[in-house]
């Protein structure tokens, strides 16, 4: 997916936010209909019936009629596809879309081709009921049939074109590399190279901690609280941009240098899931210590180093050349002699090399 930075005017930004609210309302309404189904009831309405209901709702409510019918119908199509993916077992259950968190909508069809290049650095796209909105040309525009407009928590607008990039061809050298992901070292290669994912600087971390403390003292639903949340979101977006940039560059380099890339088959989502409470059998209503605070620090380290995103992008760029191995004892087994011992996490005593049996 190719993403570009939008540059809407204040009037266009207000219109885009209205489109996001309407698309979110239609999605949540369709989700409510689907969630209320029980085995003793009739089947929930599908896309055709929901589109008919949308036409009636637009005739009854002016605020909904003021928006684009193309955007609202596409929200229903996206929800229908999300339900089909859920029943097929390929995706998770559709969830509610929240204001400030899920701000965006998608355009498919002839609207996606209404893009005009202005000069070497700028282009513009015709958004329904909004008009021509400029965006920055950071790379060539792909030939896509749809695009999505989103707004992140930092208040930045982006346009993303749905296109599957071509995989990077193998170099043909027959070289194999093992990638061991960690918290202190983001990626340790079997060649001995250590790669670090950049994050926030010490000054930025201190400012983030200061803002989080201010946020705890702000009154709920106050303007000051909204300003502090926006400042925190900007810092977190900065860290996310650096992480994504590092992942893209690292995955491209690995796909270009090696024919086979081996990684541990780690389930990152369950690993970073919140620890469940442990009820105390001797004291009803009380809970036992579950080391939630200690695990929270590890979870933040895993997510900050982009474990899942790195493997995902490797599978996209080096399609068919990424091998996942069983992670059990890979950090304790020497890749040269096969000796397994806890001390091998640092280096093998006999060979003086990192274990990394992912090789």
N, C-alpha and C positions, 0 to 999 in steps of 0.2 A: 504494500500500500504506500503510495506516494503522497506525502502531506506537505502543504504549503501554508504560509502565514497569511491570514486575511487581514485587510486593513479597512474595515467599514467606518463610515462616518457615524457620528452620534445618532442621527436619525435612522440610519440603516441598522445600527446595533440594537436599537429599541425594537425595530421590526423583526430582526432575527430572534431576539429573545421572545417576542410574541409567538413566532413560529415554533420555537422550542417548547413553549408552554402548551401550545395546542397539540403538538405531536405527542408530548408526554401525557397529556390528558386522555387522548384517544388510546394510547398504548395501555395506560392504567385501567381505563374502562373496559377494554377488551380482556385484560388480565383478570379483572374482577368477575366478569361473566364466566370465564373459564374456571376460575378458582371456586366458584359457588356450585359447580356440578357435583352431584352425588349419584351413586348407582341407581337410585330410585327415581331420578329425574330424566327428562328428555335430553338428548345431546345438546351441548352448547352451540350457539350459532357460529357458523364458519365465516370465511372472509366475505362471501357474497351477501349473506344476511347482514353482517356487520356493516358492509358498505351501504346497504339500503338504509340501515338505521342511522348511519352517519349523514346521509342525505336529508333525512327527516330532522335530525338534530341541527343541521346547518340552517334549515328553514325556520326552526323555532328560536334559535339563539343567534343574535347578531354578532357577538364577540367571536363565535366559532365560524360564522359565515365570513367574517372579515379576513380570516386566514386563507391559506392556499389549500384547495381541495386535493391537489396533487400530493402535498406533504402529508396531509392527514390520511389519505388512502394508502400511501406508502407505509405509514406507521402500522396500519392494519395488516398489510402484506408482510411486513417484517415480523409482526407478532405471530401470524399464521405460520411462517417459516420456522420461527423459534419453537413453536409447539411441535411441529413435525420433527425437528431436530431432537427435541427432548424425548419424544416417543421412539425415535430411531436409536437412541442411546449414544449419540455423538456429542451432545451438548447438555449443559445443566438446565435445570428448570427455570423458565422465565421468571424474572423478579420485577419488583416495582421500580419505577424510575422516579428519582427524587430531584426536587428543585435544587439547583446549585451543584449537583453531583452529576446528573445525566442531562446535560444541555446539548441538544443536537437533533438533527433530522437528516434524512437521506432523500436524494433525488435520483430517479432512474428513468432512462428512456431518452427522448429527444432533448429534454432539458439539459442532459449531461453534455451534449455537444455544443451548447451555446457558450463558447469560450472564445474570447478575442485577445490576441497578444498585442499589447500596447508598445512595448519596446524590449530591450534586452533584459531588463530587470523586473518589469511589471506586466501583468495581464489582468483581465477582468472576466467575471462570470455573471451570467444573468440568473439571479435567484428569484423564484416565483414570489410575487407580491412584495418584493424588496427592491429589485432593480439590479443595475450593474454594480458589482462590488469588486474592488481591486484586491489582488493578492500578489505576493512576492514570488518571482520566478527563481527559485533556488536550484532548480534542475529542469530538464526537459519535461513537458507535459505528456503523460502517457495517453494512449488511445484506450480510454475507459468508457464503459457504458453507464456508470453511475458515480456519484460523488456524495460525500457526507460532510456536512458543516457542523462543527462542534465548538464548544466553549469550555475551556478548562477552569479549574478553581482559581487560577491566577488571573482570570479575565481575558485570556488570549483566545482569539478566534482562529480556527484552522479549517482548511478545506482539504479533504483526503479523497483521492481517486482509488477506486477498487480495481487493482490490477495485480496480477501475479507475476513477479519479475522472473526472468530467465535464470536458471541455476548457473553457478560459476563452473566452467569446465575443469576437470581434474588436470593437474600438471603432468601426469603420466610418469612420475619418477618412482612410484612404488613405495614412497615413504609413508610411515604410519606414525601417528602422534597420539599420546594419551593426555587428556585434559582432566586434572583433578581440581574441582572447585572447592574453595574454602572461604573462611570469613576474614582471617588476617591477610591471606594472599588470595585474591579473587580467582585466579586460574594459574595452576602450576603445571607446566608442560613437561612431558617426559624427556624433552631435550635439555631440561635444566632451566629453562626460561621461566621467570616469575612475572605474572601480569597483575597489575593493580587497577581496580576500578576507581576512578576519581569521584570524590564526594564533595561535601561542603568543607570549606577551609575552617581553621580554628576560630577565626573571627565570625564566620557565618554560623558556626555551631553555637557560639556564645550568644549571638543575636537571636537565634532560633529558641534557645532555652529562655532567654529574657522575654521573648514574645509569648511563649507558652505560659510563663508565669503571669504575665499581664492578662492573658486570656482567661486564666482561672479566677482572676479578680473582677472581670467585667460582668456587668449585669446582663442577664439573658435578654435577647432581642434588642439590645441597645446599639446605637450607631458606632460607638467605640468598639464594641465587640466585633462588628462586621469589618471595621478597618483593621483590627488586629488579625482576624482570620484571613483577610486578603493578604496581609504582609507575610503571614506564615505560609500561605499557599504559594506565594512568589518564591520563597526560599526552597520549598519542597519541589516546586516545578523546576527550579534551577538544578537541583540535585538529580531529578529524573531525566532532564535533558542531557546532563553529563553522562549518566549511566547508559542511556540509549545510544549516545554517540560512541561511547567506548565499546559497547556490544557490537554495533554495526562495523566498526573498524576492526575489532578483533576477529569477528566471525569471517569477514572478508579475507583477512590475511591468512587465517587457517585454511579456508577453502581454496585459496590460491597456492599454498605451499605444500599441502599434504593430500595424498590420494585417499587415505582412510583416517577418520577422526574417531577416537574411542572416548566415551564419557561414561561415568557411572549412571546407572538407571535409578536416579533419585526421584521420589515423588515429592516435589517441592510444596505443593498445596497442602497435603496432610502434615508435612513436617512443620509448616508455619501456622498451622491451625491453633486456635486458642485452646489452652488446656481446660478440660472439663472439670467441674468442681467434684470433690470427693466428700460425700456425706459422712459424718461421724456416726457410726452405729451406736455408740454409747450415749451420745447427746443429740437427740432429735432436733432438727433445725439448725445444727451447727455443722461446720465443715472442717476437714483435715487439711493441713498444708499440702499444696500440690505444686509448689515451686513455679508458680505462674510468672512471678517477676523475673526469675532467672531465665526461664524459657523465652520471655518477651524480648530480652536483650539478644539472644541468639536468633530469634525470628527477624528482628530488625537487621542484624548483620547479614543474614541470608538474602533478604529482599534487597538490601542496599547493594549487594554485589551482583545482582541480576542472574542468579543461577538458572532459573527457568527460561528467561529471555535469551540467554546465550545459546542454549541448546536448541531452542525454537528457531532462531535465526540460522544456526548451523544446518539444521535440517532443511531449511528453505534454500540456502545457498549451495550446500553440498548434498543435494538430494541423492539418496541411495548410498552415500559414502560415510554416514554417521552410524557407528555401532555402539549400542548400549550394553554394558556388562553388569553383572551382578555386583553391587557395591560391598558385599560382605567381605571383610578383611582385606580389601584392596589397598588400604593405607598401611597394613602390617606385613604384606607379602612382598618380598624382593622380586623385582621384575627380571633379575639375572639368574639367581639360583633357586628361586621359589621358596626360600625359607620364610616362615611366618612367625613373627614375634612382635609383642607390643613395642619394643624398642625400635623397630624398623620404621616407625612413623617419622622419625627424624632422618635416619639413613641406615643402610645395611652395614653391619660391622665388618663383614668379609669383603664387600665390594665398594662400600663408601658411596653408594648412589641412593637416590630416593627410591622408595618402593614402587609406587605408581604401577600396580599390576594392570591398570586399565590399558597399558600398552600390550 
